[in-house]
Amino acid sequence: MTGQSAAFLTYVRKSRHTVAVVNTNDEGTSLAFHVASSVRVIILTVLHMLFRKPQCVYISTSRSKLGAVKDLAVISIARFMAVPVVNHLHGTTFISFRKSLGMLYGSIVDWAYRYIAASIVLHESLISQYARYPTMRVAVVNNFVDSRIANSFDAGREINGPTNVLFLSNMLPEKGIFELIEAVKKLQARASGIIRLKIAGGFLPGAGLSSAEVEVNFLAAVAGSPEIEYFGFANVEDKHALLDWAHVLALPSYMKEEAVPLVLLEGMAAGCYLIVSDFGILPEVTKGLVAAVVPARDSTALQNALSAVLANPDLLHAAKSQNPLVARQMYSEAQYIAGIDRLIDEYGAEAGH
């Protein structure tokens, strides 16, 4: 489960349209598996087109060479059937992906993408990702906080005792987890009991390591630190309890696809003080919030940001009062679903359906 898949499933469940789903996210490593997966997607898409006669096709686009094969197939089938396509970019790297394709594959992608009626991006700074397609409309639909989480925090909860720091994300090195652990351990070495860290998420491969190797390195990093606790994978109820516990949400990520992480918005809604890296559009997302931006891959900068919170608890009180207001105003679940529905309404109607 990723932020992109969670957002997609929320839309499917709560859209006012009837949505038929073709899952393109099969997991496997062999070429034969990818070929079989692509064939399955093509067959199911054709069947849906013929028998359900959709008014619009909505896709969450891939930015990998193999993953794009399925996207191209779906777009091509929609083009043949004269069904408009609305595309949703949950990352930040379409430009670099397109540049990596070479002349032949890139021209095929361009042919398909010129048919897309509209693309959705998560922030104004990402509109330029599709600048090479002048006939494509690009619209911003803000990401969202799950309503079950956003509406259930206790705004009056007290801030006292140790500073509670939460890392809540998929566990891979590029999320900055090892730098965060190093920073917290150094602060704990100065004085015990002043700061606690809880970590939740499933292990994924990254930085050239398998998921098992990431887990081994992680367990070694937290060994002997009783005030650093690994929670495991967090469901909605677990996530709420962890966010309600936290004073600080830290996401010092430098993962190349990082855009507007759901967990960052959830920490905002929970009234957490936010610490993010200066990578990608994370600094843009935290503008106007009670937050700190630190250089990516820099454990010393993380340590200094946490030290500033320890020295000035008023930062936590300000975050608790101000950050949830921004979350409710800009990142509601209702605006997310309505934004996608509006585009689908518009282009389905233009196609004469």
N, C-alpha and C positions, 0 to 999 in steps of 0.2 A: 504494500500500500504506500503510495507516494502522495504528495500534495496534489499533483495533477489528477491522479485517479480519484482521489477523494472529492475534488471539486467536480469532476465529470459525473460521478455517481450522484452527488447532491443535485446537480442539474437534472439528471434523468428522473430522479424520484419526485422532484418538485416543480418541474416545468408544467405549464398548463397545456402543453402539446402532448400528444401520444408519441412516445419515443420507442423505436425498435433499435436494439443495440447489436452491432457486430463488433465483438471484442477482437482488437488487433494486437493485444499485448500478451501473446504467448511467450513463455520463457523457455529458452533452450540455446545451446551454443553451436551445434553442428550445422553445416550448410544444408544438409538434407532436412533438418528440422525447420529451418527458415523457409525452404522451398515449400514444404508441406503446409506450413502456417500460411504462407502467401496464397497458396491454392485454396485453402479453406476460406480465407477472407474473401477472395474473389467469388467463389461459389455462393457464399452466404449473401454477399452484397447483390449479386445478380438476382438471387431469389427474392430478396427484400424489394428490390426495384420492380420486379415483375409482378409480384403478388400484393405488396403493400402500397405500391404507387406513392412514394413519399413526396411531400411538397418541397422538402429541402434536405440536404445532407449536411450534417454537422460533424466535423472531425477535429480531434486534438492532434495536431501535426507532429510528426517525428522529425528529429534532426540527426538521424544516423543513416548511413548509406543503405543498409539492409532494411531498416524500418521504413524508409521512404518508398521502397518498392510497393508496399501495401497501400500507402497513401496515394501513390501515382495510379495504382489500379482502381482504387475507389473513385478518385477524381475522374479518371477516364471513363468509367462506367456511368457516372453521373452526367458527364458531358454527352455521351452517346444517347442517354435517355432524356437530355435537356432538363435536368434537375439542378437547380442552383446549389452551390457549395458555400458554406460558411466555415471558416477555418479558425481554430483557437490556438494561439501560441502561448504556452505556459512558461517558456524559457526566454533567453536573451540572445541566442546565438544563431539565428537563421542566416544572417549575413555571412558569418564565418563558415557555417555549414555549406552554403551555396558556393562559396569560393573554393571549398575543398573538393568539389565534385569533378572538376575538369570540364573540357569543352563539350564532349558528347553527352555525358550524364547530366551536366548542368543545363544543356539545351532542352533535354527531355523534361527536366523539372520545371524549367521556365514555361514550356508549352502547357504543362498541366496547371501551373499556378496562375497563368494568365486567365484561366477559366474561372478561378475562385472569385465569387462576387464580393465577399467581404472577409477580412481577417480581424480577429480580436486580439489585442495585446493588453498587458496588465498595467501599463504605465505610459504616460505621454512620451517619455524618453525612448520608448521602444517602437514608436510609429515608423521610424526610419528603417526598421528591419525589412520592410517590404517596399522600399522606395523604387526598386527596379521594376515594379509592376504598376504603372501609372493609372490603369483602369480599375485597380482593386481598391475598394474602400477599406480604410483601416480605422477601427473604432477602439476606444479604450473602455474596458469593463473592469472595474476594480475587483480584485480578489475579495474574499469574504471570511468572516468568522462564523463558524457553525452556531446557529441560533441557540442550540442546547447549551453551548458554552457561554456565549455572549451575554445571555440574560440571567445567569445564575451565580454571579460572583457577589460576595459580600463586601460592598464598598466601605463598610464601617469597621472592617477587621483591623486589629491593632498591629502596629509594627514595633516589635520589641525583641530583645534577645539577639541571637546570632543573625547575620545577614544570610538569607537563603537564596542560593543561586541555582537556576534550573537550566539544563541543556535538554531540549526535547526535539529530537530530529532523528532521521536515519543515521546510523552510526558508520560513518566512513571518514577517513582522515581529512578529506577536503572540506569537511564541515567545521574544521578548526577545533575538534574535540581534544586533541592531544595538547595543543597550545593552552586551551582553557584549563585542563587538568594541571599542567605545569604551573600556571599562574596561581591557581587556588592552593596548591601544595606549598608554594613559597610563602603565601600569606599565612597559611596555617602553621608553618614553621616559626613564624615570628611570634604568634600567640595562639594558643589552642582555644577553641570554642568561639572564635569571632566570626567564622564564615563556614557555611556548609554547602555542599554541592550534591544535587541529585541529577542523575543522568538517565534518560529513558529513550529507547529506540531500538530497532533491530539492526543487526550488523549487515553491512553490504561491502562488496569489494571496492577498493579505491587505492590510488597512489601505487599501483602495481601489485597490490596485495589482494589475496582472496579474502572472502568474508571470514573464514576461519582464522587466517593470519591476523586480520584486523582485531578479531576478538582476543586472540592470544596477547597481542601487543597492548590492548586496552586493559586487560586484567592485570598485566604486569605493571602498567602505569599507575593503577589505583591500589595495588597491593600495599598493605600496611597503612592505609589512610582511612580510618573508621568514619571520618566525617565526609567522605565521598562515597555515595551510595549509587549502585546501578540498579535501576528498577526493572529493566526489561522493556518489552513492547507495551505501550500504553493504549488501551481502548478509550472511548469517549469519557467514561466515568473516571478512569484512572487519570486521564489528561486533566480533567477538571480539578481533581484533588491536588495534582501536582502544581497546576497554575495557581490554585488558591493558596498553596503553601509558599510559593515563590515570592520573593521581593524583587529579584533580578532575573530577567530572561537573557541568556547570552547565546548569540548565534554568530560567532566570528568566522563565517563561512568564506571560502574562496573556491567553491564548486562552480564550474564554468556555466552551468545552467541555472544558477540561483537567480531568481527574479523577485517575486513578492511572496515569500514563504508564508504559508498559512500559520505556522507556529508563531511567527513574528506578530501577526495580526491578533492571534489568540493571547499572546503575552500583553499586547496593547490593551485588549479588552479586559484583561485581568488586573490592569493597573500596575503592571511590572515596570520597573526601570529597565530599559533596553540597552544592550551592548551588542553592536554589530561591527563587522569589518568594513573597510572602505572599498570593498570589492563590488563590481557591477553597479546595480542601482540601489543597493541597500542604503547608502547614505541619502538618496532621494526619498526613499520610503519613510525614513525616520525624521525628515525635516518637519519642524513644528512640534515634535514630540519631546518628552523628557527622556533623553537617550544620550549615549556616547558612541562615537565612531572611532575605531582604532585601526591602525595599519594591519592588513592581512598577514597571517603567518608570524605574528609578533607576540610572543607570550609576555614579554616585559610590558608592552603597551596594555595588554589585558590586565596584567597585575596592577598597573597604575590606575586604570579605569575602576577596578574593583576597590583599590585603596581610597579613591576619591569618594566612593559611596560609603565606605566604612567611616571616613572622616566627616562626612556630611549627610546624616540621615534625612535631612530635609529634602534631598533629592528623591528619596523613596516616597515621601508624603506628596511631593509635587506630581510624581508619576502616577500615584494612586488616584489623584483627583483629576488630572488632565488627560492622560492617555486613553482611558475608556471613552471619553467624550468623542475623541477623534475616531475611535473604532466604530462607535454607533453611527456617527454621521457619514463616514466615507466607506466603510467596509461591511455593510450589512449583507446578510444572505439574500434578502429580498431584492436589493439593487442588482446583485449579481445575476440572479435568475431572470429578472425582468429585462436586464440589458441584453442577454443572449436571446430571449424570446422576441424582443423587438426587432432584432436583426433578421431572425428567421421569418417573422411575420412579413417584414418589408420585402425580402428577396423572394420568398415563396409567392407573394402577391404579384410581384413584378414579372414572375415567370408565367403568370396566368393560371396558377393553381388555386 
